[in-house]
Amino acid sequence: SDLILAAVANYVPGFLPGYEVLFVDDGDGQRIPVQAKERLEKAGIAIELCDAMPDVLLWNPTTGSFWVIEAVTSDGEVDFHKVRQVTTLIGRTKMEAQIGFTTVYRTWRDAAKRQGRFKNLAPDTCMWIVEDPSRQFVVKPLSGTSGHVHLTFIQKKT
């Protein structure tokens, strides 16, 4: 989708320097192309049919850390369930690896509409909005509340 491509082309170089794309799930048919299988193998990751497929899986070969991007078109925020699924997937072979997560929306309106309804962004994940590309937001839990979060603003380095 164009939302996934925008995240890879704009968000990754601006906020995740040093990360390489291992896998992009943006179409039908062959879920994991041969080139992606080779990149995944190099990073020590094996995706199985039962695994949740992230929209984008990134790897930083210098640090050994991973990053997941979920582009929200009709479903797919980074919620507790997605964090658990991807942590399990990567943890099978890379138990000590650091894993980061970003939910991507096309517009502020899309983000507000989805989060007004679901309020499901997992704490300690990020949110990035294509129409406001110079900033990302880190989702932090509010202390003493049940499930409420706030967003911390981070400006892109220029």
C-alpha positions in Angstrom: 0.0 0.0 0.0 1.1 3.6 -0.4 0.9 4.0 3.4 3.5 1.3 3.9 5.7 2.7 1.1 5.5 6.2 2.7 6.6 4.7 6.0 9.6 2.9 4.5 10.6 5.9 2.3 10.1 8.7 4.9 9.8 7.4 8.4 12.6 4.9 8.4 15.4 7.1 7.2 14.2 10.0 9.4 13.6 8.2 12.7 15.3 4.8 12.4 18.7 5.4 10.8 20.8 2.2 10.5 17.7 0.0 10.1 17.3 -2.2 7.0 14.1 -3.5 5.6 13.9 -7.3 6.1 10.3 -7.8 5.1 7.3 -5.9 3.7 3.9 -7.4 3.6 1.9 -5.2 1.3 0.3 -7.5 -1.2 -1.4 -10.8 -2.0 0.1 -14.0 -3.2 3.7 -15.0 -2.1 3.8 -13.6 1.4 7.6 -13.9 1.8 9.5 -13.3 -1.4 12.9 -15.1 -1.9 14.9 -11.9 -1.3 13.0 -11.3 2.0 13.6 -14.9 3.1 17.4 -14.3 2.6 17.4 -11.0 4.5 15.4 -12.6 7.3 17.8 -15.6 7.4 20.8 -13.2 7.6 19.1 -11.5 10.7 18.4 -14.9 12.2 14.6 -14.7 11.9 12.3 -17.4 10.5 8.7 -16.5 9.9 6.3 -19.4 9.9 2.7 -19.6 8.6 1.3 -19.4 12.1 3.1 -16.1 12.8 1.5 -12.7 12.7 2.9 -10.9 9.7 4.0 -7.3 10.4 3.5 -4.8 7.6 7.2 -4.0 7.8 10.0 -5.7 9.7 13.3 -3.8 10.1 16.6 -4.8 11.5 19.6 -2.9 12.7 22.6 -5.1 12.0 24.9 -2.9 14.2 22.8 -3.2 17.3 20.9 -6.4 16.5 17.6 -4.7 17.3 14.4 -5.0 15.3 11.6 -2.6 14.5 8.0 -3.3 13.4 5.8 -0.9 11.5 2.0 -1.4 11.3 0.3 0.9 8.7 -3.3 1.4 9.6 -5.6 1.3 6.6 -8.5 -0.8 7.8 -6.9 -2.6 10.8 -3.6 -3.1 12.5 -2.5 -0.7 15.2 0.4 -1.9 17.4 -1.7 -3.1 20.3 -0.8 -5.4 23.2 -1.7 -8.4 21.0 0.6 -7.4 18.1 3.5 -6.7 20.6 3.1 -10.1 22.1 2.9 -11.9 18.7 6.0 -10.2 17.3 7.9 -10.6 20.5 7.2 -14.3 20.3 8.2 -14.5 16.7 11.6 -12.8 17.2 12.1 -14.3 20.6 12.2 -17.8 19.1 15.7 -17.1 17.8 16.7 -13.8 19.3 15.6 -13.9 22.9 17.6 -10.8 24.0 16.8 -8.6 21.0 15.3 -5.2 21.5 12.1 -4.6 19.5 10.5 -1.3 18.7 7.1 -0.7 17.3 5.4 2.1 15.3 1.8 2.6 14.2 1.5 4.7 11.1 -1.6 6.7 10.1 -2.2 8.7 6.9 -3.7 11.7 8.6 -4.5 13.1 12.1 -8.1 12.6 11.3 -7.5 8.9 10.7 -5.6 8.6 13.9 -8.3 10.4 15.9 -11.1 8.4 14.4 -9.4 5.0 15.1 -8.1 5.9 18.6 -11.3 7.7 19.6 -13.0 4.3 19.0 -10.4 1.7 20.0 -7.8 3.4 22.3 -5.6 0.5 21.7 -2.0 1.8 21.1 0.3 -0.3 23.3 2.4 1.7 25.7 6.1 2.3 24.9 5.4 2.2 21.2 5.5 5.0 18.6 3.0 6.7 16.4 3.8 8.5 13.1 1.4 10.4 10.8 2.2 10.8 7.1 0.7 14.3 6.8 2.9 15.4 9.8 6.2 13.7 8.9 8.7 15.6 10.9 7.4 14.3 14.2 6.7 11.0 15.9 5.0 10.4 19.2 5.9 7.9 21.9 2.9 6.3 23.7 3.5 6.4 27.5 1.2 5.1 30.2 -0.2 7.6 32.6 0.7 6.5 36.1 -2.1 5.5 38.4 -4.6 5.1 35.5 -6.1 2.0 34.0 -5.1 1.9 30.4 -4.8 5.6 29.7 -1.8 6.9 27.8 -0.3 10.2 26.7 1.9 11.0 23.7 5.4 12.4 23.9 6.5 14.4 20.9 9.9 13.7 19.2 11.1 16.0 16.4 12.9 14.4 13.5 16.6 15.1 13.4 17.5 17.2 10.3 
